[in-house]
Amino acid sequence: MGLEGNKQTTLSNDQKNTTEKKSNPKLTLLPLIALIFYEVSGGPFGVEDSVKSGGGALLSLLGFLIFPIFWSIPEALITAELATSFPENGGYVIWISSAFGPFWGFQEGFWKWFSGVMDNALYPVLFLDYLKQSLPIFDQLYARIPTLLAITILLTYLNYRGLHIVGFSAVLLASFSLLPFAVMVFFQSQNPA
């Protein structure tokens, strides 16, 4: 038996305290649902054109109900299979690297990051475009640019603070963005056609 068999490992007080602590979940169910809602759909706005030019409300609703069967469910099953096959952080970068090598894994990671940066840059602009319909001052550059900077700094700060505050913010934003639809449903149920 070598030296390793005689070694005794002793934990410092700090190590004992960290091993005895129960890990609290950083994200509860409601913030997780709100984050998934915004990751998948980006909110309830933006589908108006499908109703207007896509053949009416019936075809649009049928498309929204059928599309998940052929796209979302298979994608979720593939993701679940790959996530259990590669139980490590890295997601699709690990999957692509394993299948095609590190060059293509890097390409996947870089272009996904680039896509996220470009996509996230649109949200403050879209928010102001909706807001300027009610407040026309945001059509002027002297009000628009500082507001865009303020929104960007606020969102960056929230992301810096961590997942808990981002989840809480997503719940607030989802409540705020879904409230008009809840009000419309309530008023329509009081006066059915």
C-alpha positions as CSV (number, residue, x, y, z in Angstrom):
1,M,0.0,0.0,0.0
2,G,1.4,3.4,-1.0
3,L,1.3,6.7,0.8
4,E,-2.1,7.5,-0.5
5,G,-3.7,4.7,1.7
6,N,-2.3,6.3,4.8
7,K,-3.3,9.9,4.0
8,Q,-6.1,11.4,6.0
9,T,-8.0,14.2,4.5
10,T,-9.1,16.9,6.9
11,L,-11.5,19.6,6.0
12,S,-11.2,23.2,7.2
13,N,-14.1,24.9,8.9
14,D,-14.9,26.8,5.7
15,Q,-15.1,23.5,3.7
16,K,-17.3,21.9,6.3
17,N,-19.7,24.8,6.3
18,T,-20.0,24.8,2.5
19,T,-20.6,21.0,2.4
20,E,-23.2,21.2,5.1
21,K,-25.2,24.0,3.5
22,K,-28.2,23.1,1.5
23,S,-28.1,24.6,-1.9
24,N,-31.1,26.9,-2.4
25,P,-32.5,27.0,-5.9
26,K,-31.6,30.1,-7.7
27,L,-34.8,30.0,-9.8
28,T,-38.3,29.0,-8.8
29,L,-41.1,27.8,-11.0
30,L,-42.7,31.1,-11.9
31,P,-39.5,33.0,-13.0
32,L,-38.5,29.9,-14.9
33,I,-41.9,29.9,-16.8
34,A,-41.5,33.6,-17.5
35,L,-37.9,33.1,-18.8
36,I,-39.0,30.2,-21.0
37,F,-41.9,32.3,-22.3
38,Y,-39.6,35.1,-23.4
39,E,-36.9,32.7,-24.7
40,V,-39.5,30.9,-26.9
41,S,-41.8,33.7,-28.1
42,G,-40.4,37.0,-27.1
43,G,-43.8,38.1,-25.9
44,P,-47.3,38.2,-27.2
45,F,-46.6,40.9,-29.8
46,G,-45.5,40.4,-33.4
47,V,-48.1,37.9,-34.7
48,E,-50.5,40.5,-35.9
49,D,-49.3,40.2,-39.5
50,S,-49.9,36.5,-39.6
51,V,-53.6,37.1,-38.8
52,K,-53.8,40.1,-41.2
53,S,-52.0,38.6,-44.2
54,G,-51.8,34.9,-43.4
55,G,-55.4,33.9,-44.1
56,G,-57.3,35.1,-41.0
57,A,-57.5,34.2,-37.4
58,L,-58.6,30.5,-37.9
59,L,-55.6,29.6,-40.1
60,S,-53.2,31.5,-37.8
61,L,-54.5,29.8,-34.7
62,L,-54.3,26.4,-36.5
63,G,-50.7,27.1,-37.4
64,F,-49.9,28.1,-33.9
65,L,-51.4,24.9,-32.6
66,I,-49.9,22.5,-35.2
67,F,-46.4,24.0,-35.5
68,P,-45.3,22.8,-32.0
69,I,-46.1,19.2,-32.9
70,F,-43.8,19.2,-35.9
71,W,-41.1,21.6,-34.6
72,S,-41.1,22.2,-30.9
73,I,-41.7,18.7,-29.6
74,P,-39.0,17.0,-31.7
75,E,-36.6,19.8,-30.9
76,A,-37.3,19.4,-27.2
77,L,-36.8,15.6,-27.4
78,I,-33.5,16.0,-29.3
79,T,-32.3,18.6,-26.7
80,A,-33.3,16.3,-23.9
81,E,-31.5,13.3,-25.5
82,L,-28.3,15.3,-26.1
83,A,-28.3,17.0,-22.7
84,T,-28.5,13.6,-21.0
85,S,-25.8,12.2,-23.3
86,F,-23.4,15.0,-22.5
87,P,-24.0,15.9,-18.8
88,E,-21.8,19.0,-18.7
89,N,-22.1,22.7,-19.2
90,G,-21.7,23.9,-22.7
91,G,-24.8,22.7,-24.5
92,Y,-24.8,22.8,-28.3
93,V,-21.1,23.9,-28.4
94,I,-20.2,20.6,-26.7
95,W,-22.5,18.6,-29.0
96,I,-21.1,20.2,-32.2
97,S,-17.5,19.9,-31.0
98,S,-18.1,16.2,-30.3
99,A,-19.6,15.5,-33.7
100,F,-17.6,17.8,-35.9
101,G,-14.5,18.9,-34.0
102,P,-13.4,22.0,-32.1
103,F,-13.3,24.3,-35.1
104,W,-17.0,23.8,-35.8
105,G,-17.8,23.9,-32.0
106,F,-16.1,27.3,-31.9
107,Q,-18.0,28.5,-34.9
108,E,-21.3,27.4,-33.3
109,G,-20.5,29.2,-30.1
110,F,-19.3,32.4,-31.8
111,W,-22.2,32.7,-34.2
112,K,-24.7,32.0,-31.5
113,W,-23.2,34.7,-29.4
114,F,-23.1,37.1,-32.3
115,S,-26.8,36.3,-33.1
116,G,-27.7,36.9,-29.5
117,V,-25.9,40.3,-29.4
118,M,-27.6,41.4,-32.6
119,D,-31.0,40.1,-31.5
120,N,-30.8,41.7,-28.0
121,A,-29.9,45.0,-29.5
122,L,-33.3,45.1,-31.2
123,Y,-35.5,44.9,-28.0
124,P,-34.9,48.4,-26.7
125,V,-35.6,49.8,-30.2
126,L,-38.8,47.7,-30.5
127,F,-39.9,48.8,-27.0
128,L,-39.5,52.5,-28.0
129,D,-41.3,51.9,-31.3
130,Y,-44.3,50.6,-29.4
131,L,-44.0,53.4,-26.8
132,K,-43.8,56.2,-29.4
133,Q,-47.3,55.4,-30.6
134,S,-48.5,56.7,-27.2
135,L,-45.8,59.2,-26.5
136,P,-44.6,60.8,-29.8
137,I,-41.7,62.5,-28.0
138,F,-39.7,59.2,-28.5
139,D,-39.8,59.8,-32.2
140,Q,-37.3,62.7,-31.7
141,L,-33.6,61.8,-31.5
142,Y,-32.9,64.0,-28.4
143,A,-35.3,61.8,-26.4
144,R,-34.8,58.5,-28.2
145,I,-31.0,58.0,-27.9
146,P,-30.8,58.7,-24.1
147,T,-33.7,56.5,-23.5
148,L,-32.2,53.7,-25.5
149,L,-28.9,54.1,-23.6
150,A,-30.8,54.0,-20.3
151,I,-32.8,50.9,-21.2
152,T,-29.6,49.1,-22.4
153,I,-27.7,50.1,-19.2
154,L,-30.7,48.9,-17.0
155,L,-30.9,45.5,-18.8
156,T,-27.1,45.1,-18.6
157,Y,-27.2,45.8,-14.9
158,L,-30.1,43.3,-14.3
159,N,-28.1,40.6,-16.1
160,Y,-25.0,41.4,-14.1
161,R,-27.0,41.0,-10.9
162,G,-27.8,37.4,-11.7
163,L,-30.4,34.9,-12.5
164,H,-32.7,35.6,-9.6
165,I,-33.2,39.3,-10.5
166,V,-33.6,38.4,-14.2
167,G,-36.3,35.9,-13.4
168,F,-38.1,38.3,-11.2
169,S,-37.9,41.0,-13.9
170,A,-39.2,38.5,-16.5
171,V,-42.2,37.8,-14.2
172,L,-42.9,41.5,-13.9
173,L,-42.5,42.1,-17.7
174,A,-44.7,39.1,-18.5
175,S,-47.4,40.3,-16.2
176,F,-47.2,43.8,-17.7
177,S,-47.2,42.6,-21.3
178,L,-50.0,40.0,-20.8
179,L,-52.3,42.4,-18.8
180,P,-53.9,44.0,-21.9
181,F,-54.9,40.6,-23.2
182,A,-56.4,39.6,-19.9
183,V,-58.4,42.9,-19.8
184,M,-59.6,42.3,-23.4
185,V,-60.7,38.8,-22.6
186,F,-62.5,40.1,-19.5
187,F,-64.4,42.8,-21.3
188,Q,-65.3,40.5,-24.2
189,S,-66.6,37.9,-21.9
190,Q,-69.0,40.5,-20.4
191,N,-70.3,41.4,-23.8
192,P,-70.1,38.3,-26.1
193,A,-70.9,38.9,-29.8
